[in-house]
Every structure is written in C-alpha cells, then in structure tokens.
C-alpha cells in the first residue's frame, strides 16, 4: 500500500473489509483490512481516532489514522461501513 501520490488528492471512496478487536472498554481497534481486489493489509499501528469528514471523497464518521506498511493512511468507519480514500489511475 505504498503511497507514490504525495502531491495528488485522493479521488475515490473505496469500501474495504476490516477485522477489528473490540475492547471491554468500548474501543474498536482495526487490525487488518482487505481491499475489493482481495489484497490484505495488516494495520501496524493505530495512531489516533476522531470524528472527521472524508473531505476529498465525501462521507464522514470515525477516522482512524493508521500505519500500514510504513505509510500513514486514513481509515473511516461510517455506520458499520469501512472505507479508505483511494486514487483512481
């Protein structure tokens, strides 16, 4: 999930499947995500969680700032649906 698009703005909302850990104190920790083409990525670390908009692609919800393969990504959860901001080639 390397990010070679440093100066581009994401232009697509891509739904993903997410495996999470739900803690006894009510927190949700994403552990792994699977893209629609079947690629699986482990979440190395969850850096922060906050309510936010996905301004570039529309939508809002809980934004998880996560580290995946050394790259910081935003993973959103909106009413049980998970998505990431993606680039269309």
Residue frames as qw, qx, qy, qz and C-alpha x, y, z in Angstrom:
[[0.000, 0.888, 0.459, 0.000, 0.00, 0.00, 0.00],
 [0.467, -0.220, 0.065, 0.854, 2.89, 2.30, -0.78],
 [0.176, 0.884, 0.361, -0.240, 1.86, 5.84, -1.47],
 [0.511, -0.011, 0.337, 0.791, 3.58, 7.31, -4.53],
 [0.075, 0.713, 0.497, 0.489, 0.94, 10.02, -4.92],
 [0.393, -0.344, -0.402, 0.753, 2.32, 12.59, -2.48],
 [0.022, 0.188, -0.048, -0.981, 1.03, 15.64, -4.38],
 [0.320, -0.263, -0.675, -0.610, -2.28, 14.17, -5.54],
 [0.474, -0.128, 0.415, -0.766, -5.60, 14.34, -3.76],
 [0.214, 0.133, 0.967, -0.016, -7.48, 11.03, -3.30],
 [0.375, 0.123, -0.247, -0.885, -10.49, 10.94, -5.58],
 [0.658, -0.131, -0.629, -0.392, -12.38, 7.75, -4.77],
 [0.586, -0.391, 0.501, -0.502, -14.05, 6.24, -1.72],
 [0.566, 0.204, -0.785, -0.147, -13.05, 2.56, -1.65],
 [0.802, -0.417, 0.128, -0.407, -15.03, 0.30, 0.67],
 [0.354, 0.410, -0.821, 0.181, -12.91, -2.27, 2.50],
 [0.828, -0.405, -0.372, -0.107, -13.48, -5.20, 4.82],
 [0.028, 0.656, -0.536, 0.530, -11.90, -4.71, 8.25],
 [0.745, -0.292, -0.578, 0.161, -11.03, -7.14, 11.02],
 [0.131, -0.702, 0.242, -0.656, -11.18, -5.38, 14.39],
 [0.417, -0.169, -0.765, 0.462, -10.59, -6.00, 18.04],
 [0.365, -0.695, -0.199, -0.586, -13.33, -4.69, 20.32],
 [0.278, 0.207, -0.695, 0.630, -12.08, -4.00, 23.83],
 [0.312, -0.515, -0.767, 0.219, -14.03, -4.32, 27.07],
 [0.114, -0.528, -0.274, 0.796, -13.99, -0.53, 27.48],
 [0.455, 0.746, 0.399, -0.279, -15.77, 0.01, 24.14],
 [0.042, 0.713, -0.444, -0.541, -12.84, 0.87, 21.88],
 [0.888, 0.411, 0.205, -0.011, -12.50, -0.52, 18.37],
 [0.268, -0.673, 0.554, 0.410, -9.02, -1.29, 17.08],
 [0.814, 0.524, -0.124, -0.219, -8.66, -2.14, 13.36],
 [0.677, -0.434, 0.556, 0.208, -6.17, -4.97, 12.84],
 [0.368, -0.049, 0.756, 0.540, -6.38, -5.81, 9.16],
 [0.510, 0.562, 0.140, -0.636, -8.14, -4.63, 6.02],
 [0.510, 0.133, 0.764, 0.372, -8.98, -6.29, 2.71],
 [0.205, 0.390, -0.236, -0.866, -9.49, -4.29, -0.47],
 [0.767, 0.354, 0.187, -0.501, -12.13, -5.14, -3.07],
 [0.665, 0.526, -0.507, -0.155, -9.49, -6.87, -5.21],
 [0.947, -0.208, -0.244, 0.011, -8.64, -9.20, -2.30],
 [0.468, 0.448, -0.468, 0.601, -5.37, -7.64, -1.14],
 [0.668, -0.663, -0.332, 0.064, -4.87, -7.91, 2.62],
 [0.285, 0.602, -0.329, 0.670, -3.01, -5.31, 4.66],
 [0.584, -0.459, -0.550, 0.382, -2.12, -5.52, 8.35],
 [0.133, -0.922, -0.006, -0.364, -2.55, -2.38, 10.43],
 [0.610, 0.215, -0.505, 0.572, 0.83, -1.91, 12.07],
 [0.222, -0.253, -0.519, 0.785, -0.40, 0.73, 14.50],
 [0.057, -0.817, -0.509, -0.264, -3.48, 2.83, 15.21],
 [0.359, 0.188, -0.201, 0.892, -2.20, 6.36, 15.80],
 [0.180, 0.132, 0.359, -0.906, -5.44, 8.22, 16.57],
 [0.004, 0.499, 0.840, 0.215, -9.23, 8.06, 16.35],
 [0.076, 0.352, 0.254, -0.898, -11.52, 11.04, 15.89],
 [0.444, 0.679, 0.574, -0.116, -14.80, 12.04, 14.27],
 [0.116, -0.506, 0.356, 0.777, -13.98, 13.63, 10.92],
 [0.689, 0.618, 0.097, -0.367, -15.05, 14.16, 7.31],
 [0.661, 0.007, 0.547, 0.514, -13.51, 12.46, 4.33],
 [0.162, 0.747, 0.046, -0.643, -13.38, 15.83, 2.63],
 [0.019, 0.430, -0.661, -0.615, -11.78, 14.63, -0.61],
 [0.160, -0.055, -0.913, -0.372, -14.23, 11.82, -1.37],
 [0.565, -0.352, -0.184, -0.723, -17.33, 12.63, 0.71],
 [0.784, -0.322, -0.531, -0.011, -18.65, 10.96, 3.80],
 [0.130, -0.646, 0.479, -0.580, -17.83, 11.22, 7.45],
 [0.893, -0.325, -0.295, -0.097, -17.64, 9.14, 10.58],
 [0.662, -0.672, 0.278, 0.180, -14.86, 7.92, 12.79],
 [0.590, 0.719, -0.355, 0.096, -11.46, 8.47, 11.20],
 [0.861, -0.412, 0.195, 0.226, -8.74, 6.05, 12.25],
 [0.289, 0.836, -0.464, -0.029, -5.25, 7.32, 11.45],
 [0.943, -0.197, 0.264, 0.044, -3.32, 4.10, 10.95],
 [0.022, -0.688, 0.662, 0.296, 0.14, 2.99, 9.92],
 [0.924, 0.229, 0.297, -0.080, 0.18, 0.37, 7.14],
 [0.838, 0.258, 0.144, 0.459, 3.49, -0.78, 5.66],
 [0.492, -0.227, -0.029, 0.840, 5.20, 2.36, 6.94],
 [0.001, -0.320, -0.345, -0.882, 2.64, 4.72, 5.40],
 [0.173, 0.282, 0.569, -0.753, 0.08, 6.78, 7.35],
 [0.157, -0.299, -0.723, -0.603, -3.45, 6.23, 6.00],
 [0.426, -0.031, 0.329, -0.842, -6.93, 7.37, 6.99],
 [0.203, -0.211, -0.941, -0.167, -9.43, 4.54, 7.53],
 [0.380, -0.149, 0.115, -0.906, -13.03, 5.63, 8.03],
 [0.061, -0.307, -0.945, 0.091, -15.97, 3.85, 9.71],
 [0.329, -0.018, -0.037, -0.943, -19.41, 5.24, 8.94],
 [0.764, -0.024, 0.198, -0.614, -22.39, 3.36, 10.43],
 [0.840, -0.098, 0.532, -0.040, -20.67, -0.02, 10.13],
 [0.781, 0.588, 0.100, 0.185, -19.23, 0.60, 6.66],
 [0.551, -0.588, 0.269, 0.528, -15.46, 0.97, 6.35],
 [0.648, 0.716, 0.144, 0.216, -13.66, 2.87, 3.58],
 [0.535, -0.420, 0.169, 0.713, -10.36, 4.45, 2.62],
 [0.333, 0.852, -0.079, -0.397, -9.57, 7.36, 0.33],
 [0.754, -0.003, 0.530, 0.389, -8.03, 5.98, -2.86],
 [0.063, 0.573, -0.382, -0.722, -6.51, 7.21, -6.10],
 [0.793, 0.479, 0.364, -0.099, -8.05, 6.41, -9.48],
 [0.536, -0.226, 0.492, 0.647, -5.41, 5.85, -12.14]]
